[in-house]
Amino acid sequence: MKRTITFLVGGAILLFTGSIGVGQEDIDSIIKAEEKALQEIMDKDQAYKDRVEEFTRLYQARITKEYEEYEAAEARRLKDMEDAIRKKWADFRFDTQEEMVDYSADLNARSSVNFKEGTVEVEVIEDAGDAAAQQKAAEEIKKKLAELAVKKSADNKPILKDQVRLKPGKNVTAQNAQEFAEEVVKEKPLKKKTYSAPDGKERVKYSVTVPMVPNHIEIRAKEFRQDVCDQSRRFNIDPRVTFAVMHTESYFNPRARSYVPAFGLMQLVPKSGARDAYIYVYKKDRLLQGDYLFVPKNNIELGCAYLSKIRHVYFGGVKDDKKAYYCAIAAYNTGAGNVARALTGTTKLGAAIDVVNSHDAQWVYERLLRSLPYEETKKYIRTVTERIGIYESWM
């Protein structure tokens, strides 16, 4: 007659089927053998885990090195560009969070869009003393205005769509961009300024400025409405907060860039926020450059993911959404550690969450405004919070 004996060895259930005459010594022997076999499996499993961890560490170190090399190369490229531009222009303007700036290949023409103020400007420089300088400048300005009116972002959509108009209120398109440029130069006298350039030449700068339509910010925001709503729902965050953050970070300028550097609509820093968000979404690490982050869909996806990680991971223990968003908005600008320090005097998130949960939303907001380490972040949380209401009716 046979029977089945059940053993619990190292947390594993083992079944042994044998004759009814199995003695205690036989059972002990079986248990020892099974424990040994189980330990060998566990040792192999740990060795595998160690190899995976080592590979992950080396891979992350390699990606970090790529980020550092990329940032250094970007800094060198911008410095070289700045040096070349200053020689001719005596000043340096380049892409910012609020402004998109482009130069012609010979650096003699500069076009810009200020997405905060709602202005389009084209400037052309000519050598002083050239009798035909003004006429040449006017032709170049018309050319640049027509190009700028239909210039496309990284997603191949016109950046200024419905934001500049012909008289009497007709939107500028690819079909009438040249007509728009002719109209502007005909009706607006060119501004003229003579200056001495650092390269030793006397030059004259000719320029013209065109206002965008009054609701230009709203028009741009609506271009991204579907993506913002889709990604906000995907990552379980309030789309009104996403819009308010994007408005504050870039004024919906898809070419936004800061000195950090941070790129795109939600001003993602490649080595930190963008990288964290990509790992959070895709569970893998990779180098994300400006070309990737300038694509609006990519930027909105990772910006929403980063907001979500702050809200649901770093401050996931905060029970009330309003209080959690005050913390998340501040952390988006200055980091979760600085927010924790403002609340508790330490960077421990657990302690910060306990403090937040034990006070009302107004206390949390006022404490952050008093104790956050940078004036920029204090202004940021005020501005974003105020702008949430703008998008209330959009949801």
C-alpha positions as a LaTeX table, in Angstrom:
\begin{tabular}{lrrr}
\hline
Residue & $x$ (\AA) & $y$ (\AA) & $z$ (\AA) \\
\hline
Met1 & 0.00 & 0.00 & 0.00 \\
Lys2 & 1.25 & 3.51 & $-0.86$ \\
Arg3 & 0.58 & 6.84 & 0.71 \\
Thr4 & 1.33 & 10.49 & $-0.11$ \\
Ile5 & 3.28 & 12.55 & 2.42 \\
Thr6 & 3.17 & 16.38 & 2.20 \\
Phe7 & 6.21 & 18.42 & 3.33 \\
Leu8 & 6.64 & 22.18 & 3.66 \\
Val9 & 10.29 & 22.95 & 2.87 \\
Gly10 & 11.52 & 26.54 & 2.61 \\
Gly11 & 8.03 & 27.80 & 1.87 \\
Ala12 & 7.49 & 25.24 & $-0.91$ \\
Ile13 & 4.97 & 22.39 & $-0.75$ \\
Leu14 & 6.54 & 19.02 & $-1.67$ \\
Leu15 & 4.62 & 15.81 & $-2.25$ \\
Phe16 & 6.16 & 12.37 & $-1.75$ \\
Thr17 & 4.35 & 9.19 & $-2.69$ \\
Gly18 & 5.79 & 5.93 & $-1.32$ \\
Ser19 & 5.05 & 2.69 & 0.46 \\
Ile20 & 3.33 & 2.77 & 3.82 \\
Gly21 & 6.48 & 1.51 & 5.52 \\
Val22 & 8.55 & 4.65 & 5.07 \\
Gly23 & 10.38 & 5.41 & 8.32 \\
Gln24 & 11.42 & 8.70 & 10.00 \\
Glu25 & 15.03 & 8.41 & 8.83 \\
Asp26 & 13.83 & 8.06 & 5.24 \\
Ile27 & 11.62 & 11.13 & 5.65 \\
Asp28 & 14.50 & 13.18 & 7.11 \\
Ser29 & 16.70 & 12.14 & 4.21 \\
Ile30 & 14.07 & 13.18 & 1.70 \\
Ile31 & 13.63 & 16.55 & 3.40 \\
Lys32 & 17.38 & 17.24 & 3.44 \\
Ala33 & 17.71 & 16.32 & $-0.22$ \\
Glu34 & 14.79 & 18.55 & $-1.15$ \\
Glu35 & 16.13 & 21.42 & 0.95 \\
Lys36 & 19.49 & 21.10 & $-0.77$ \\
Ala37 & 17.88 & 21.09 & $-4.21$ \\
Leu38 & 15.75 & 24.09 & $-3.27$ \\
Gln39 & 18.78 & 26.00 & $-1.98$ \\
Glu40 & 20.62 & 25.34 & $-5.24$ \\
Ile41 & 17.66 & 26.79 & $-7.15$ \\
Met42 & 17.59 & 29.82 & $-4.87$ \\
Asp43 & 21.35 & 30.34 & $-5.25$ \\
Lys44 & 21.02 & 30.23 & $-9.01$ \\
Asp45 & 18.07 & 32.63 & $-8.86$ \\
Gln46 & 20.04 & 35.08 & $-6.70$ \\
Ala47 & 23.01 & 34.87 & $-9.05$ \\
Tyr48 & 20.68 & 35.68 & $-11.92$ \\
Lys49 & 19.21 & 38.62 & $-10.02$ \\
Asp50 & 22.71 & 39.89 & $-9.24$ \\
Arg51 & 23.63 & 39.71 & $-12.94$ \\
Val52 & 20.46 & 41.59 & $-13.92$ \\
Glu53 & 21.13 & 44.28 & $-11.31$ \\
Glu54 & 24.72 & 44.68 & $-12.49$ \\
Phe55 & 23.63 & 44.89 & $-16.12$ \\
Thr56 & 20.97 & 47.49 & $-15.18$ \\
Arg57 & 23.51 & 49.53 & $-13.23$ \\
Leu58 & 26.00 & 49.53 & $-16.12$ \\
Tyr59 & 23.28 & 50.32 & $-18.65$ \\
Gln60 & 21.98 & 53.24 & $-16.60$ \\
Ala61 & 25.51 & 54.53 & $-16.14$ \\
Arg62 & 26.02 & 54.40 & $-19.91$ \\
Ile63 & 22.78 & 56.28 & $-20.57$ \\
Thr64 & 23.71 & 58.85 & $-17.92$ \\
Lys65 & 27.04 & 59.37 & $-19.69$ \\
Glu66 & 25.18 & 59.84 & $-22.99$ \\
Tyr67 & 23.00 & 62.50 & $-21.37$ \\
Glu68 & 26.04 & 64.31 & $-20.01$ \\
Glu69 & 27.76 & 64.20 & $-23.41$ \\
Tyr70 & 24.60 & 65.43 & $-25.11$ \\
Glu71 & 24.20 & 68.36 & $-22.71$ \\
Ala72 & 27.87 & 69.30 & $-23.12$ \\
Ala73 & 27.57 & 69.16 & $-26.92$ \\
Glu74 & 24.42 & 71.32 & $-26.79$ \\
Ala75 & 26.17 & 73.87 & $-24.57$ \\
Arg76 & 29.13 & 74.04 & $-26.99$ \\
Arg77 & 26.84 & 74.39 & $-30.00$ \\
Leu78 & 24.91 & 77.24 & $-28.41$ \\
Lys79 & 28.10 & 78.99 & $-27.31$ \\
Asp80 & 29.51 & 78.83 & $-30.84$ \\
Met81 & 26.22 & 80.13 & $-32.25$ \\
Glu82 & 26.10 & 82.93 & $-29.70$ \\
Asp83 & 29.65 & 84.02 & $-30.53$ \\
Ala84 & 28.90 & 84.11 & $-34.27$ \\
Ile85 & 25.61 & 85.99 & $-33.80$ \\
Arg86 & 27.01 & 88.61 & $-31.41$ \\
Lys87 & 29.75 & 89.51 & $-33.91$ \\
Lys88 & 27.11 & 90.68 & $-36.39$ \\
Trp89 & 24.17 & 91.69 & $-34.22$ \\
Ala90 & 25.82 & 92.96 & $-31.01$ \\
Asp91 & 23.11 & 91.11 & $-29.09$ \\
Phe92 & 22.00 & 87.50 & $-28.81$ \\
Arg93 & 18.47 & 86.22 & $-28.98$ \\
Phe94 & 17.61 & 82.56 & $-29.12$ \\
Asp95 & 14.74 & 80.21 & $-28.31$ \\
Thr96 & 13.28 & 80.65 & $-24.82$ \\
Gln97 & 10.17 & 79.37 & $-23.08$ \\
Glu98 & 8.20 & 82.33 & $-24.42$ \\
Glu99 & 9.93 & 83.00 & $-27.73$ \\
Met100 & 10.90 & 81.13 & $-30.91$ \\
Val101 & 13.88 & 82.63 & $-32.75$ \\
Asp102 & 15.34 & 81.65 & $-36.14$ \\
Tyr103 & 18.30 & 83.01 & $-38.11$ \\
Ser104 & 19.02 & 82.82 & $-41.81$ \\
Ala105 & 22.00 & 80.72 & $-42.89$ \\
Asp106 & 24.18 & 83.83 & $-43.32$ \\
Leu107 & 22.92 & 85.23 & $-39.96$ \\
Asn108 & 21.74 & 88.44 & $-41.65$ \\
Ala109 & 18.03 & 87.89 & $-40.94$ \\
Arg110 & 16.28 & 87.05 & $-37.69$ \\
Ser111 & 12.63 & 86.12 & $-37.24$ \\
Ser112 & 10.91 & 85.62 & $-33.91$ \\
Val113 & 7.54 & 84.88 & $-32.35$ \\
Asn114 & 6.78 & 85.97 & $-28.79$ \\
Phe115 & 4.10 & 83.52 & $-27.62$ \\
Lys116 & 3.48 & 85.41 & $-24.38$ \\
Glu117 & 3.09 & 88.90 & $-25.79$ \\
Gly118 & 1.59 & 87.79 & $-29.11$ \\
Thr119 & 3.99 & 89.43 & $-31.54$ \\
Val120 & 5.76 & 88.37 & $-34.72$ \\
Glu121 & 8.97 & 90.19 & $-35.66$ \\
Val122 & 11.41 & 90.05 & $-38.54$ \\
Glu123 & 14.77 & 91.88 & $-38.48$ \\
Val124 & 17.34 & 92.22 & $-41.25$ \\
Ile125 & 20.83 & 93.73 & $-41.06$ \\
Glu126 & 22.64 & 95.45 & $-43.92$ \\
Asp127 & 26.00 & 97.18 & $-44.15$ \\
Ala128 & 25.79 & 100.94 & $-43.49$ \\
Gly129 & 26.31 & 103.10 & $-46.57$ \\
Asp130 & 24.67 & 100.69 & $-48.99$ \\
Ala131 & 22.31 & 102.85 & $-51.10$ \\
Ala132 & 20.04 & 99.91 & $-51.84$ \\
Ala133 & 20.08 & 98.56 & $-48.28$ \\
Gln134 & 16.51 & 99.49 & $-47.36$ \\
Gln135 & 15.00 & 98.00 & $-50.50$ \\
Lys136 & 16.98 & 94.78 & $-50.05$ \\
Ala137 & 15.93 & 94.63 & $-46.41$ \\
Ala138 & 12.26 & 95.09 & $-47.33$ \\
Glu139 & 12.41 & 92.19 & $-49.79$ \\
Glu140 & 14.14 & 89.94 & $-47.26$ \\
Ile141 & 11.61 & 90.87 & $-44.57$ \\
Lys142 & 8.73 & 89.95 & $-46.89$ \\
Lys143 & 10.37 & 86.62 & $-47.63$ \\
Lys144 & 10.91 & 85.84 & $-43.95$ \\
Leu145 & 7.39 & 86.93 & $-42.96$ \\
Ala146 & 5.86 & 84.61 & $-45.55$ \\
Glu147 & 8.03 & 81.72 & $-44.35$ \\
Leu148 & 7.27 & 82.38 & $-40.70$ \\
Ala149 & 3.51 & 82.57 & $-41.27$ \\
Val150 & 3.44 & 78.93 & $-42.41$ \\
Lys151 & 6.39 & 77.55 & $-40.43$ \\
Lys152 & 5.66 & 74.09 & $-39.01$ \\
Ser153 & 6.47 & 72.50 & $-35.68$ \\
Ala154 & 7.96 & 69.05 & $-35.22$ \\
Asp155 & 4.54 & 67.44 & $-35.78$ \\
Asn156 & 4.30 & 69.09 & $-39.22$ \\
Lys157 & 1.49 & 71.49 & $-38.20$ \\
Pro158 & 1.67 & 75.27 & $-38.79$ \\
Ile159 & 2.80 & 76.92 & $-35.57$ \\
Leu160 & 0.91 & 80.19 & $-36.26$ \\
Lys161 & $-2.27$ & 78.64 & $-37.65$ \\
Asp162 & $-5.21$ & 81.09 & $-37.23$ \\
Gln163 & $-3.03$ & 83.48 & $-35.19$ \\
Val164 & $-2.05$ & 86.07 & $-37.84$ \\
Arg165 & $-4.50$ & 87.61 & $-40.26$ \\
Leu166 & $-4.83$ & 89.61 & $-43.43$ \\
Lys167 & $-7.21$ & 92.53 & $-43.51$ \\
Pro168 & $-10.15$ & 92.38 & $-42.94$ \\
Gly169 & $-9.62$ & 89.39 & $-40.62$ \\
Lys170 & $-8.79$ & 86.64 & $-43.08$ \\
Asn171 & $-6.57$ & 83.88 & $-41.63$ \\
Val172 & $-3.12$ & 83.53 & $-43.20$ \\
Thr173 & $-2.52$ & 80.22 & $-44.98$ \\
Ala174 & 0.11 & 78.75 & $-47.29$ \\
Gln175 & $-1.92$ & 80.11 & $-50.22$ \\
Asn176 & $-1.95$ & 83.75 & $-49.08$ \\
Ala177 & 1.23 & 83.98 & $-46.97$ \\
Gln178 & 3.03 & 86.06 & $-49.60$ \\
Glu179 & 0.06 & 88.42 & $-49.83$ \\
Phe180 & 0.20 & 88.79 & $-46.04$ \\
Ala181 & 3.90 & 89.65 & $-46.17$ \\
Glu182 & 3.35 & 92.22 & $-48.94$ \\
Glu183 & 0.52 & 93.82 & $-46.98$ \\
Val184 & 2.59 & 94.12 & $-43.79$ \\
Val185 & 5.61 & 95.73 & $-45.45$ \\
Lys186 & 3.38 & 98.08 & $-47.47$ \\
Glu187 & 1.41 & 99.32 & $-44.46$ \\
Lys188 & 4.07 & 99.28 & $-41.73$ \\
Pro189 & 7.13 & 101.53 & $-42.10$ \\
Leu190 & 10.33 & 99.64 & $-41.39$ \\
Lys191 & 12.06 & 100.59 & $-38.15$ \\
Lys192 & 15.67 & 101.54 & $-38.72$ \\
Lys193 & 18.61 & 101.53 & $-36.31$ \\
Thr194 & 22.32 & 102.04 & $-36.98$ \\
Tyr195 & 24.86 & 100.36 & $-34.71$ \\
Ser196 & 28.51 & 99.34 & $-34.49$ \\
Ala197 & 28.95 & 95.56 & $-34.49$ \\
Pro198 & 31.67 & 93.75 & $-32.53$ \\
Asp199 & 33.25 & 92.61 & $-35.81$ \\
Gly200 & 34.08 & 96.27 & $-36.49$ \\
Lys201 & 31.43 & 97.02 & $-39.11$ \\
Glu202 & 28.76 & 99.71 & $-39.10$ \\
Arg203 & 25.38 & 98.13 & $-39.78$ \\
Val204 & 21.77 & 99.14 & $-40.09$ \\
Lys205 & 19.02 & 96.98 & $-38.63$ \\
Tyr206 & 15.62 & 97.09 & $-40.31$ \\
Ser207 & 12.65 & 95.51 & $-38.56$ \\
Val208 & 8.90 & 95.12 & $-38.59$ \\
Thr209 & 6.58 & 93.83 & $-35.86$ \\
Val210 & 3.13 & 92.30 & $-36.42$ \\
Pro211 & 0.56 & 91.65 & $-33.67$ \\
Met212 & $-1.05$ & 88.25 & $-33.40$ \\
Val213 & $-4.79$ & 87.92 & $-32.80$ \\
Pro214 & $-5.88$ & 88.77 & $-29.22$ \\
Asn215 & $-6.83$ & 85.17 & $-28.30$ \\
His216 & $-3.68$ & 83.59 & $-29.72$ \\
Ile217 & $-2.93$ & 81.65 & $-26.51$ \\
Glu218 & $-6.38$ & 80.06 & $-26.47$ \\
Ile219 & $-6.09$ & 79.13 & $-30.17$ \\
Arg220 & $-2.79$ & 77.33 & $-29.57$ \\
Ala221 & $-4.07$ & 75.61 & $-26.44$ \\
Lys222 & $-7.01$ & 74.17 & $-28.36$ \\
Glu223 & $-4.62$ & 72.65 & $-30.90$ \\
Phe224 & $-3.37$ & 70.38 & $-28.10$ \\
Arg225 & $-6.69$ & 69.84 & $-26.34$ \\
Gln226 & $-7.30$ & 66.26 & $-27.47$ \\
Asp227 & $-3.80$ & 65.07 & $-26.60$ \\
Val228 & $-3.90$ & 66.79 & $-23.21$ \\
Cys229 & $-7.27$ & 65.24 & $-22.34$ \\
Asp230 & $-6.27$ & 61.78 & $-23.60$ \\
Gln231 & $-2.95$ & 61.67 & $-21.77$ \\
Ser232 & $-4.37$ & 63.20 & $-18.59$ \\
Arg233 & $-7.02$ & 60.50 & $-18.45$ \\
Arg234 & $-4.41$ & 57.85 & $-19.24$ \\
Phe235 & $-2.26$ & 58.90 & $-16.29$ \\
Asn236 & $-5.12$ & 59.77 & $-13.95$ \\
Ile237 & $-4.42$ & 63.47 & $-13.55$ \\
Asp238 & $-6.68$ & 66.50 & $-13.84$ \\
Pro239 & $-6.45$ & 67.90 & $-17.41$ \\
Arg240 & $-7.06$ & 71.41 & $-16.07$ \\
Val241 & $-3.81$ & 71.08 & $-14.11$ \\
Thr242 & $-2.00$ & 69.86 & $-17.24$ \\
Phe243 & $-3.24$ & 72.85 & $-19.24$ \\
Ala244 & $-2.29$ & 75.28 & $-16.47$ \\
Val245 & 1.20 & 73.78 & $-16.18$ \\
Met246 & 1.70 & 73.87 & $-19.96$ \\
His247 & 0.41 & 77.45 & $-20.17$ \\
Thr248 & 2.89 & 78.53 & $-17.49$ \\
Glu249 & 5.83 & 76.52 & $-18.82$ \\
Ser250 & 5.62 & 77.56 & $-22.48$ \\
Tyr251 & 2.50 & 79.57 & $-23.39$ \\
Phe252 & 1.85 & 76.63 & $-25.72$ \\
Asn253 & 5.04 & 77.30 & $-27.68$ \\
Pro254 & 6.04 & 73.92 & $-29.18$ \\
Arg255 & 9.59 & 75.19 & $-29.70$ \\
Ala256 & 9.99 & 76.32 & $-26.08$ \\
Arg257 & 13.46 & 75.91 & $-24.67$ \\
Ser258 & 15.24 & 77.02 & $-21.52$ \\
Tyr259 & 18.91 & 77.26 & $-20.60$ \\
Val260 & 18.70 & 74.18 & $-18.29$ \\
Pro261 & 18.09 & 72.81 & $-21.00$ \\
Ala262 & 14.40 & 71.95 & $-20.95$ \\
Phe263 & 12.40 & 71.35 & $-24.12$ \\
Gly264 & 8.91 & 71.67 & $-25.52$ \\
Leu265 & 5.42 & 72.43 & $-24.33$ \\
Met266 & 5.87 & 71.10 & $-20.79$ \\
Gln267 & 9.56 & 72.02 & $-20.51$ \\
Leu268 & 10.98 & 68.58 & $-19.85$ \\
Val269 & 14.63 & 68.28 & $-18.85$ \\
Pro270 & 16.12 & 65.32 & $-20.76$ \\
Lys271 & 18.35 & 63.99 & $-17.96$ \\
Ser272 & 15.78 & 64.27 & $-15.15$ \\
Gly273 & 12.04 & 64.76 & $-15.68$ \\
Ala274 & 11.87 & 63.39 & $-19.22$ \\
Arg275 & 14.03 & 60.41 & $-18.34$ \\
Asp276 & 12.06 & 59.61 & $-15.17$ \\
Ala277 & 8.79 & 59.85 & $-17.08$ \\
Tyr278 & 9.99 & 57.61 & $-19.92$ \\
Ile279 & 11.11 & 54.91 & $-17.47$ \\
Tyr280 & 7.80 & 55.29 & $-15.60$ \\
Val281 & 5.83 & 54.72 & $-18.82$ \\
Tyr282 & 7.98 & 52.29 & $-20.80$ \\
Lys283 & 10.00 & 50.57 & $-18.04$ \\
Lys284 & 13.27 & 51.18 & $-19.86$ \\
Asp285 & 15.95 & 53.84 & $-20.05$ \\
Arg286 & 17.06 & 55.73 & $-23.15$ \\
Leu287 & 18.59 & 59.02 & $-24.24$ \\
Leu288 & 15.86 & 61.58 & $-25.06$ \\
Gln289 & 17.08 & 64.56 & $-27.04$ \\
Gly290 & 15.46 & 67.84 & $-28.00$ \\
Asp291 & 14.27 & 66.47 & $-31.35$ \\
Tyr292 & 12.14 & 63.89 & $-29.49$ \\
Leu293 & 10.84 & 66.29 & $-26.87$ \\
Phe294 & 9.90 & 68.99 & $-29.38$ \\
Val295 & 7.28 & 66.65 & $-30.86$ \\
Pro296 & 4.06 & 67.78 & $-29.10$ \\
Lys297 & 2.60 & 64.27 & $-28.68$ \\
Asn298 & 5.81 & 63.00 & $-27.08$ \\
Asn299 & 6.10 & 66.02 & $-24.83$ \\
Ile300 & 2.50 & 65.90 & $-23.65$ \\
Glu301 & 2.71 & 62.16 & $-22.98$ \\
Leu302 & 5.84 & 62.42 & $-20.86$ \\
Gly303 & 4.76 & 65.67 & $-19.20$ \\
Cys304 & 1.52 & 64.04 & $-18.07$ \\
Ala305 & 3.40 & 60.92 & $-16.98$ \\
Tyr306 & 5.81 & 63.02 & $-14.92$ \\
Leu307 & 2.94 & 64.91 & $-13.26$ \\
Ser308 & 1.30 & 61.55 & $-12.57$ \\
Lys309 & 4.43 & 60.13 & $-10.99$ \\
Ile310 & 4.73 & 63.13 & $-8.71$ \\
Arg311 & 1.05 & 63.00 & $-7.76$ \\
His312 & 0.52 & 59.24 & $-7.47$ \\
Val313 & 3.99 & 57.98 & $-6.48$ \\
Tyr314 & 5.88 & 60.72 & $-4.63$ \\
Phe315 & 2.72 & 62.19 & $-3.06$ \\
Gly316 & 0.50 & 59.14 & $-3.52$ \\
Gly317 & $-0.24$ & 59.00 & 0.21 \\
Val318 & $-1.95$ & 62.40 & 0.17 \\
Lys319 & $-5.67$ & 61.70 & 0.46 \\
Asp320 & $-7.08$ & 64.98 & $-0.85$ \\
Asp321 & $-6.58$ & 65.87 & $-4.54$ \\
Lys322 & $-6.43$ & 69.63 & $-4.00$ \\
Lys323 & $-3.65$ & 69.34 & $-1.43$ \\
Ala324 & $-1.83$ & 66.76 & $-3.55$ \\
Tyr325 & $-1.89$ & 69.05 & $-6.59$ \\
Tyr326 & $-0.45$ & 71.96 & $-4.62$ \\
Cys327 & 2.48 & 69.68 & $-3.79$ \\
Ala328 & 2.73 & 68.24 & $-7.31$ \\
Ile329 & 2.68 & 71.66 & $-9.00$ \\
Ala330 & 5.47 & 72.93 & $-6.75$ \\
Ala331 & 7.45 & 69.69 & $-7.22$ \\
Tyr332 & 7.13 & 69.93 & $-11.01$ \\
Asn333 & 9.10 & 73.16 & $-10.76$ \\
Thr334 & 11.55 & 72.51 & $-7.93$ \\
Gly335 & 11.54 & 68.76 & $-7.13$ \\
Ala336 & 9.72 & 66.67 & $-4.54$ \\
Gly337 & 12.59 & 66.93 & $-2.04$ \\
Asn338 & 12.36 & 70.71 & $-1.88$ \\
Val339 & 8.61 & 70.48 & $-1.38$ \\
Ala340 & 9.09 & 68.02 & 1.50 \\
Arg341 & 11.72 & 70.30 & 3.03 \\
Ala342 & 9.34 & 73.27 & 2.84 \\
Leu343 & 6.72 & 71.27 & 4.73 \\
Thr344 & 8.86 & 69.49 & 7.32 \\
Gly345 & 12.43 & 70.76 & 7.22 \\
Thr346 & 13.64 & 67.43 & 5.77 \\
Thr347 & 13.44 & 65.75 & 2.36 \\
Lys348 & 11.55 & 62.74 & 3.73 \\
Leu349 & 8.38 & 62.35 & 1.67 \\
Gly350 & 6.62 & 60.16 & 4.24 \\
Ala351 & 6.86 & 62.86 & 6.89 \\
Ala352 & 5.71 & 65.49 & 4.37 \\
Ile353 & 2.66 & 63.39 & 3.45 \\
Asp354 & 1.73 & 63.06 & 7.14 \\
Val355 & 1.91 & 66.85 & 7.54 \\
Val356 & $-0.20$ & 67.45 & 4.43 \\
Asn357 & $-2.83$ & 64.95 & 5.54 \\
Ser358 & $-3.10$ & 66.57 & 8.96 \\
His359 & $-3.89$ & 70.08 & 7.65 \\
Asp360 & $-6.42$ & 71.63 & 5.28 \\
Ala361 & $-5.68$ & 72.70 & 1.71 \\
Gln362 & $-5.34$ & 76.40 & 2.50 \\
Trp363 & $-2.73$ & 75.68 & 5.18 \\
Val364 & $-0.71$ & 73.56 & 2.72 \\
Tyr365 & $-0.86$ & 76.27 & 0.05 \\
Glu366 & 0.18 & 79.04 & 2.43 \\
Arg367 & 2.94 & 76.92 & 3.98 \\
Leu368 & 4.42 & 76.25 & 0.54 \\
Leu369 & 4.28 & 79.94 & $-0.35$ \\
Arg370 & 6.08 & 80.84 & 2.90 \\
Ser371 & 8.66 & 78.07 & 2.97 \\
Leu372 & 9.57 & 77.05 & $-0.59$ \\
Pro373 & 13.24 & 77.91 & $-1.14$ \\
Tyr374 & 12.94 & 79.86 & $-4.40$ \\
Glu375 & 10.86 & 82.90 & $-5.36$ \\
Glu376 & 10.50 & 81.39 & $-8.82$ \\
Thr377 & 8.69 & 78.36 & $-7.36$ \\
Lys378 & 6.45 & 80.51 & $-5.17$ \\
Lys379 & 5.42 & 82.52 & $-8.25$ \\
Tyr380 & 5.02 & 79.29 & $-10.21$ \\
Ile381 & 2.56 & 77.68 & $-7.80$ \\
Arg382 & 0.52 & 80.91 & $-7.63$ \\
Thr383 & 0.40 & 81.26 & $-11.40$ \\
Val384 & $-0.43$ & 77.64 & $-12.19$ \\
Thr385 & $-3.11$ & 77.52 & $-9.50$ \\
Glu386 & $-4.75$ & 80.69 & $-10.84$ \\
Arg387 & $-4.69$ & 79.39 & $-14.42$ \\
Ile388 & $-6.47$ & 76.15 & $-13.57$ \\
Gly389 & $-9.70$ & 78.12 & $-13.57$ \\
Ile390 & $-9.16$ & 79.24 & $-17.18$ \\
Tyr391 & $-9.68$ & 75.66 & $-18.33$ \\
Glu392 & $-12.63$ & 74.84 & $-16.07$ \\
Ser393 & $-15.17$ & 75.16 & $-18.91$ \\
Trp394 & $-13.07$ & 73.07 & $-21.30$ \\
Met395 & $-13.69$ & 69.81 & $-19.46$ \\
\hline
\end{tabular}
